[in-house]
Amino acid sequence: MVPLLTLLLGIAFLIVPQRMLGFMRLEAVTGRPEAIGEGRSSFAGVLLAVALGCLLLQDPIALQPGLNFMLAIGWTIAALGRLVQMLFDGGLSFKHIQARFFVSLVLAALAWNATEFPYMACFESFRAGCGLPVDASEWFLTLVALLTVSLGVIALFLPGLALKILRLQPIADAPFAMGETRGTLAGFYMAIGAVYLLMPQPIEFVALVMGAAWLLTGAGRIVSMFFDRGWTVFNVLGTVFEVGIGLLVVMIVLGII
């Protein structure tokens, strides 16, 4: 159920980004109407990648516990971000934020219940240093994972900077919306990168989901170019960067390079 709901949320951001961002009380900054397409890319890409990974790559589940672990971490951080938004961004008295905090908490609990993560194996792997990269390909995947985590950290702890990068802003009567990036945006970026860095072997499917997240983010930006008047230098460069990273990750995982 949790992957399906996550998938539906990602599809909603992909199809009706303006409505989804409007529900979050966010709008494009003045002079950047195409920024509404960030819903199709930055918000939708990571949700779709993790959800599809859990639904399509979990056979048998015992061999790929990292994917459910990724889902659990994502919704846990999303719930934490909603709590921070309520306590520090002025969202405590708004029922729709309270409701989303509760939903995130429930989804996190359900995801943890379905997670069979080898905690001790991960701990021993970390202690033994087995997770250190051994060649150029592994170093590249590690750097991508660190970049992905960093984007999540910015979204969680520096929401103002995150919105500036996305060219979004709270609507005039909703200053609490400044903390919207602390939710699923922060949660799933951090989850994707962190699980790759923490998981013991095998992590091929985890890396594949990480590559898919970058690819789907770039794909969402391409869709935005056609439907959100998004033919801008920012979107073109962003698409090249995101699709390029995603393709390299997938090609490394599949052994093409």
Steps between C-alpha positions, in 0.01 A plus 500: 500500500778747588680473163167535319406814692849641442463425129163675486647806671783510248255465209291786641806727508585394144153558356363796697803679649329837533214352702736300722730794566198723552374260766839543667451879474793539263518697176760594239703810577413811301627478146561123520160340424672191358630419850165335572645212298731417793204297621545273197876468551646563846192388694374218275826338393617363834152385605446312175845338508473367855141383456568324170815345643306351790224374272712360216833397650394317816502138387596341727470763773759329722773573246420870465410632847661834419208613285242473778757652733530793258123543501487490880781754537336731246166514678667523842699807400190641329310466829789660689503785249127556547554511876776760458272697270229503765734596783730749329329622182166598650304206365380356830150644480429391143298180470628403156858499630395303808324250274804457276722453804268225624485334155880509469532347846257219418669425167840496670373255764350272234820512294714415805271208573571360153875560519742217564827689510819320608599751765790300643635418154493870415676586827768238449547611139551858614745398771701288261513777241355268238280775364794714380514546121760288327495639145395803295145371446437448871649839579262659249198324652612608847536862390152489342363359826671778698357761262153350536525504880627858491196616304278338763694663783458842337127440459466394864717755677516790251151513347541863397805414291324192359203709385735758351670227296159370389382856423194451721362709786219488756182677399447836671279381786687174574850567638493153661531354148869591516545164672332291231831371368561333837244228418517241223754702299755482782394154610544315174813676380666420831366144502623414151854619561529384860381145432756461223775617737384287794391176338732200496530302178311432281391854412451481124125556519548787746740666256255433217227685689741788562571522128129477422430788738737728308367378165137554598581843638653593165208343315257706706697812406466407132123466543500840670671655199202406282213563743627777733674731253821368645744551211752687713876477537449377858276212390718404204815488713310327779371236263845430357646475851226279647458270201877476463549393862209258483622336180853460632373339821272259314771411250747428781248282683415307183869452417485696176794717611 
